[in-house]
Amino acid sequence: MNGLGVQLSLVLGTVIRVTVRFLLAFSCSLRMAMLVLYTLPPGSHACGIPIMTIGAEWFTHSSNRT
């Protein structure tokens, strides 16, 4: 994720998250919903959560962090 950059990683995570919500809203079968639910959200979180931590470390001073 570090190679993608903060902005691109957050955008990618958001696109995956929106896609998951769209697919879950319009899924016709339980199998499809379970497949989407167990595969795509972890990728979305993997793009977003570590990058927010890295971004917070990059753009704040050590005195601001608690």
C-alpha positions in Angstrom: 0.0 0.0 0.0 2.9 2.3 0.6 3.9 2.2 -3.0 0.4 3.3 -4.2 0.4 6.5 -2.2 -2.0 7.8 0.4 -4.6 9.3 -2.0 -4.7 6.5 -4.5 -5.0 3.9 -1.8 -7.9 5.7 -0.1 -9.7 6.2 -3.4 -9.2 2.5 -4.3 -10.6 1.4 -0.9 -13.6 3.7 -1.3 -14.3 2.4 -4.8 -14.2 -1.2 -3.5 -16.4 -0.3 -0.6 -19.0 1.3 -2.8 -18.9 -1.7 -5.2 -19.5 -4.0 -2.3 -22.5 -2.1 -1.1 -24.0 -1.9 -4.6 -23.5 -5.7 -5.1 -25.0 -6.5 -1.7 -28.0 -4.3 -2.3 -28.8 -6.0 -5.6 -27.7 -9.6 -5.0 -30.3 -12.1 -5.9 -29.0 -15.1 -4.0 -27.5 -15.9 -0.6 -24.5 -17.5 -2.2 -23.7 -14.4 -4.2 -24.1 -12.2 -1.1 -21.9 -14.4 1.0 -19.2 -14.5 -1.7 -19.2 -10.7 -1.9 -19.3 -10.3 1.8 -16.4 -12.5 2.6 -14.0 -11.5 -0.3 -14.3 -7.8 -1.1 -14.6 -5.9 2.3 -11.3 -7.2 3.6 -9.6 -5.7 0.5 -11.4 -2.4 1.1 -10.2 -2.3 4.7 -6.7 -3.3 3.7 -6.5 -0.3 1.5 -8.0 2.2 3.9 -7.1 1.5 7.5 -3.3 1.2 7.3 -3.1 4.2 5.0 -5.0 6.4 7.4 -2.5 5.4 10.1 0.4 6.2 7.8 -1.2 9.4 6.7 -1.8 10.5 10.3 1.9 9.8 11.1 3.1 11.7 8.1 1.0 14.8 8.4 1.1 15.3 12.2 3.8 16.2 14.6 4.8 13.8 17.4 3.6 16.4 19.9 0.1 16.3 18.4 -0.3 12.5 18.7 -1.4 11.0 22.0 
